[in-house]
Amino acid sequence: MIDRSYVYEPGFIDAGARAEILSWLATLRPLWEQRYSTRRPPPSGKQQRPLLRPVYWLGNWQFACLGYYEPPRRTFDVAVAAEPFPPVLARLVAQIEKKVRAGFPPPQVPRRWHLNTCLVNFYGDRIEGDKATDAARVGEHRDFEPGPVASLSLGERARFQFVRRGDREAPPVRTQWLEDRSLQIFGGPRWKDDLLHRVQRVEDKHDLDLPPAIAGFRTRRVNFTFRYVPDEHVVPFAKLPERARDDVRDYVATLAESSAFFKAALVSERSRTAAAR
Ligand SMILES: O=C(O)CCC(=O)C(=O)O
């Protein structure tokens, strides 16, 4: 039976688009965030830790310390307005949206669904002195943003698995190797809600070192996961509550060092705060 809620398409990104994405990646400065706010002790029973990998977000940035977008319980003041997609990704996203609208069961595509959010995950090794530690995996989780999610992969192949909730040892329901230049899309209650997904491992066969250079890290795979956050839930940095602004200001300042978008966000926050005094 054809499953209209799942797509895997190898070779979706052509060689020209791949080269364009790599040049754009070289201009980024990914963040290696702490899981919790650095301004106060972590929640009881939790330990402060850096995320497993550096990330970059487009459209809106979901800072780990503010908690990730999770309707209906967490929708406001967590999706912070971020840079738009670069032209090459905007072009690919337009094609993906067309595919989804043409092929996915309409009830699985929310009325105003469009892919306005992208998490860029960098997979590779943490480097400390001579020691490299493989950090190229993601544990079981689900993506809470409504509607289908689409992901593009570059670099080494990743073993991506859908697993049943609460049964880590059970065999995966589906294993899909995500190859360089591939597209994966999944939606609907089965793939999005009932099952969890994970990246079990990423191959290391081609000695890759993908851009940008990140201190203490060697990247061998980059994944772009595109999602939909309703536009009314995306908040400019300047309009976050004060405590949340304090939590993420240092990150925004770091991003502003190489991003005109975040530079402007900082300026706007300063003038708004000055005007309120
Ligand atoms: O890297 C991937 O292929 C998947 C990433 C992922 O699961 C996520 O961003 O939620």
The ligand as an SDF file (V2000), in Angstrom:
LIG
                    3D

 10  9  0  0  0  0  0  0  0  0999 V2000
   19.3120   14.7520   11.3590 O   0  0  0  0  0  0  0  0  0  0  0  0
   18.2490   14.2600   11.0480 C   0  0  0  0  0  0  0  0  0  0  0  0
   18.1190   13.5840   10.0330 O   0  0  0  0  0  0  0  0  0  0  0  0
   17.0420   14.4080   11.9450 C   0  0  0  0  0  0  0  0  0  0  0  0
   17.0740   15.5630   12.8790 C   0  0  0  0  0  0  0  0  0  0  0  0
   15.9110   15.5530   13.7950 C   0  0  0  0  0  0  0  0  0  0  0  0
   15.4050   14.5200   14.1740 O   0  0  0  0  0  0  0  0  0  0  0  0
   15.3560   16.8150   14.2550 C   0  0  0  0  0  0  0  0  0  0  0  0
   15.9050   17.8800   13.9320 O   0  0  0  0  0  0  0  0  0  0  0  0
   14.3250   16.7820   14.9630 O   0  0  0  0  0  0  0  0  0  0  0  0
  1  2  2  0
  2  3  1  0
  2  4  1  0
  4  5  1  0
  5  6  1  0
  6  7  2  0
  6  8  1  0
  8  9  2  0
  8 10  1  0
M  END
$$$$
